[in-house]
Each structure stands twice: as structure tokens, then as C-alpha cells.
Amino acid sequence: MGFRDEAAGYFHKAVKLNPDFADAKENFYRVANWLVERWHFIMLNDTKRNLTYLKAIENAVRSGCKSVLDIGTGTGILRCVISAYLT
């Protein structure tokens, strides 16, 4: 305990070496979950916030934008929406 950053690093390396190693994947996600700040989950579940971003993306695409630059969005929660509109 107390070495979560280091553990996450090792599990990440194991997954990179063997992406099919289920135990390493599961342990990496468990450790990574401990490292994520709790406010992050609140933000991801903020329906009003996410719908506002979705509407902004839809408006940009409808107005003729052919590309969207997604900077610092972390999870990429709206990535599939962007991809659907641009394809």
C-alpha cells in the first residue's frame, strides 16, 4: 500500500507487453481507479454539462465545420459522437 503510482506503472507495462493478459489489465484498471480523483466521476456523470458540449459539437458540424479538435478531454466521452457526425 502507498505505492499505487508505481503499481499502476508496472501493470501498464505488463499490459503493453501482453495486451491479452487479463489479470494485468484488471489490476491496472483497479489501481488506476484509485488514482482518479473523485470529482472526475461527478463530472463524467453530469448530464447537463455533457449535453451542452454535445449541442456545441452538433452546432459546429451543422454550420460547416469538417474537423473538431478535442484537447484535454481525458476519457473522450463525446468522441464517438464527434466521429459519427464527421463520417
LINFENKA-V951046 format. One record per residue. N is the residue number from 1. D_LAST is the distance of its C-alpha to the last C-alpha in Angstrom with 1 decimal. Layout:
N;D_LAST / N;D_LAST
This chain:
1;46.1 / 2;45.3 / 3;43.3 / 4;39.9 / 5;38.1 / 6;39.9 / 7;39.2 / 8;35.4 / 9;35.5 / 10;37.4 / 11;35.2 / 12;32.1 / 13;33.8 / 14;34.7 / 15;31.2 / 16;30.0 / 17;32.9 / 18;32.2 / 19;28.8 / 20;30.3 / 21;33.3 / 22;32.9 / 23;35.9 / 24;34.7 / 25;31.2 / 26;32.9 / 27;35.5 / 28;33.0 / 29;31.0 / 30;34.4 / 31;35.6 / 32;32.4 / 33;32.6 / 34;36.1 / 35;34.9 / 36;32.3 / 37;33.8 / 38;34.3 / 39;32.8 / 40;29.4 / 41;29.3 / 42;30.4 / 43;27.6 / 44;25.0 / 45;26.5 / 46;26.8 / 47;24.8 / 48;25.6 / 49;24.4 / 50;21.1 / 51;20.5 / 52;21.5 / 53;18.8 / 54;16.2 / 55;17.5 / 56;17.5 / 57;13.8 / 58;13.1 / 59;15.7 / 60;14.4 / 61;11.0 / 62;13.0 / 63;15.4 / 64;13.2 / 65;12.3 / 66;9.4 / 67;10.3 / 68;12.0 / 69;14.9 / 70;16.0 / 71;19.7 / 72;22.2 / 73;20.5 / 74;22.1 / 75;20.7 / 76;17.1 / 77;17.5 / 78;14.5 / 79;12.2 / 80;10.6 / 81;10.2 / 82;8.7 / 83;6.1 / 84;5.5 / 85;5.7 / 86;3.8 / 87;0.0
